């Protein structure tokens, strides 16, 4: 084999190895797209990614305008939050929710359709109907 052919094969092998390392299975790619879609909708509206509480199992965003002042011993949720463990079914916790209170499990479409009501909700208001 000539040096030129060997070099060509080595470059091809390097490209294939790099491509295989960066390749995502279809399921993972779909999850990444779903998370990107949700983030693309809520971030421009003022939601903030919570890097303090997000981890390998949950991605969490919160809505700062929904926050309220509380005392240290107040167990209620301080801001409205979206938790994402399954990209197709985000969970919603409204500001002021007690520790044993409701966690809403919605589809992405339901969440986005009701986002105005979710963002308008404040402590003491009647909870939005989903």
Residue pairs with C-beta under 8 A, 6 or more apart in sequence:
1 9
24 32
30 87
31 87
34 87
34 88
34 108
35 59
35 84
35 87
37 108
38 82
38 84
38 87
38 90
38 108
38 111
38 112
39 49
39 61
41 112
41 115
42 61
42 82
42 115
43 49
43 61
45 115
45 119
46 63
46 64
46 65
46 119
47 61
47 62
47 63
47 82
48 61
48 62
48 63
48 64
49 59
49 60
49 61
50 60
50 61
50 62
50 81
53 60
54 60
57 85
58 83
58 84
58 85
59 83
59 84
59 85
60 81
60 82
60 83
60 84
61 81
61 82
61 84
62 79
62 80
62 81
62 82
63 79
63 80
63 81
63 95
63 118
63 119
64 79
65 119
66 79
66 80
66 94
66 95
66 119
66 121
66 122
67 78
67 79
67 95
68 78
68 95
68 96
68 122
68 123
70 76
70 78
75 98
75 99
76 95
76 96
76 97
76 98
76 123
77 93
77 94
77 95
77 96
77 97
77 101
78 95
79 95
80 92
80 93
80 94
80 95
80 118
80 119
80 121
81 92
81 93
82 90
82 91
82 92
82 111
83 90
83 91
83 92
83 93
83 103
84 90
84 91
85 91
87 108
88 107
88 108
89 105
89 106
89 107
89 108
90 105
90 106
90 108
90 111
91 103
91 104
91 105
91 106
92 103
92 104
92 105
92 106
92 111
92 118
93 101
93 103
93 104
94 102
94 104
94 118
94 121
94 127
94 128
95 121
95 122
95 123
96 122
96 123
96 124
97 103
102 127
104 130
106 114
106 130
110 130
111 118
114 128
114 130
117 128
118 128
121 127
121 128
